[in-house]
């Protein structure tokens, strides 16, 4: 089973890249990037990383649809996982993901997430009303690329 990740990154959020790369390395899933007008030195970091499968250099106004351009780079993969640059998975996620996909080969997968933010160099879970009411806690983010 060949699984890839697609995400978008901008300079403002580039501080999340080391954590994101570490997570992808644990999973051993290649990454397709939508690089939202990155500084040249940040673009080089992505290009030189061993799990980069491709980069779309964004020159337009970023929107959630921009990630689709990175998604399209995962041709030949069985599954595509959409992640935001500041997200991570629980311990043992690789085994859980692969077992679930093998047992439930549907069109897409819904995945609950806990939103974590950074304040004063410390991570904390978002607890404001928007997040507590489930507005961001889950969405479809795993796509079956074998289905036509």
C-alpha positions in Angstrom: 0.0 0.0 0.0 1.5 3.3 -1.1 0.5 6.3 1.0 1.4 9.9 0.5 0.8 13.1 2.4 -0.1 16.5 0.8 0.1 19.8 2.6 0.5 23.5 2.2 3.2 25.7 3.8 4.0 29.4 3.9 6.9 31.3 5.5 4.8 32.4 8.5 4.2 28.8 9.4 7.6 27.4 8.4 8.5 26.9 12.1 6.2 23.9 12.0 8.2 22.2 9.3 10.7 20.3 11.5 7.9 18.8 13.6 5.9 17.9 10.4 9.0 16.3 8.8 9.7 14.2 11.9 6.1 12.9 11.8 6.3 12.0 8.1 9.6 10.2 8.8 8.0 8.2 11.5 5.2 7.3 9.2 7.6 6.9 6.2 5.1 8.6 3.9 6.3 10.8 1.1 5.1 14.4 1.0 3.7 16.6 -1.8 4.0 20.3 -0.9 2.1 23.4 -2.0 4.7 26.1 -1.3 2.8 29.3 -0.8 5.3 32.0 -2.0 8.1 30.6 0.1 11.5 32.4 0.5 14.1 30.7 -1.6 16.0 29.3 1.4 12.9 27.7 2.7 12.1 26.2 -0.7 15.5 24.6 -0.7 14.8 22.9 2.6 11.8 21.2 1.1 13.5 20.3 -2.2 16.4 18.7 -0.3 14.3 16.7 2.1 14.4 12.9 1.4 10.6 12.4 1.6 9.6 15.2 -0.8 7.8 13.7 -3.7 7.1 17.1 -5.4 6.5 20.8 -4.8 4.0 23.1 -6.4 5.3 26.7 -6.1 2.3 28.8 -5.4 2.2 32.2 -6.9 -1.6 32.8 -6.5 -3.7 33.9 -3.6 -3.7 30.9 -1.2 -7.0 29.2 -0.5 -8.0 25.7 0.8 -8.3 24.7 -2.9 -4.5 25.4 -3.3 -3.8 22.1 -1.5 -5.4 20.3 -4.4 -2.4 21.2 -6.5 -0.2 19.2 -4.1 -2.8 16.4 -4.0 -2.4 16.1 -7.8 1.3 15.2 -7.4 0.4 11.9 -5.7 -0.2 10.1 -9.0 0.6 6.4 -8.6 -0.2 6.4 -4.8 -3.0 4.2 -3.4 -4.0 6.7 -0.7 -3.5 10.5 0.0 -3.6 12.0 3.4 -4.3 15.7 3.8 -2.5 17.3 6.7 -2.1 20.8 7.9 1.5 21.8 8.6 0.9 22.1 12.4 -0.8 18.7 12.8 0.6 15.4 14.0 -0.6 11.9 14.8 -0.8 9.8 17.9 1.9 7.2 18.7 1.4 4.1 16.6 -0.5 5.9 13.9 1.2 4.2 11.0 -0.1 0.8 12.1 -3.6 2.2 12.9 -3.8 4.0 9.5 -2.6 1.0 7.5 -4.8 -1.5 9.3 -7.8 0.7 8.9 -7.3 1.3 5.2 -6.7 -2.4 4.5 -9.9 -3.4 6.3 -12.1 -0.5 5.1 -11.1 0.3 1.5 -13.8 3.0 1.0 -13.6 6.2 -1.0 -12.4 8.4 1.8 -11.7 8.4 5.5 -12.9 10.7 8.3 -10.4 11.4 11.0 -11.0 13.2 14.4 -8.1 15.5 15.3 -7.2 17.5 18.4 -6.1 21.0 17.6 -3.0 22.1 19.3 -1.5 25.6 19.2 1.6 27.3 20.4 1.7 30.2 22.8 4.8 31.5 24.6 6.9 28.5 23.2 4.5 26.0 24.8 2.0 23.8 23.1 -1.6 23.8 24.4 -4.9 22.3 23.2 -7.4 24.8 21.8 -10.4 24.9 24.1 -12.3 27.9 22.8 -16.0 27.5 21.8 -15.2 27.0 18.1 -13.1 24.0 18.7 -15.1 22.6 21.7 -18.2 22.5 19.5 -16.5 20.2 17.0 -16.1 22.7 14.2 -12.5 21.7 13.5 -12.2 18.4 15.3 -12.8 16.2 12.4 -13.0 16.1 8.6 -12.4 13.9 5.6 -8.7 13.7 5.2 -7.7 10.3 3.8 -8.5 9.8 0.1 -8.6 6.5 -1.9 -6.7 7.1 -5.1 -7.4 3.6 -6.4 -11.2 4.4 -6.9 -12.2 6.0 -10.2 
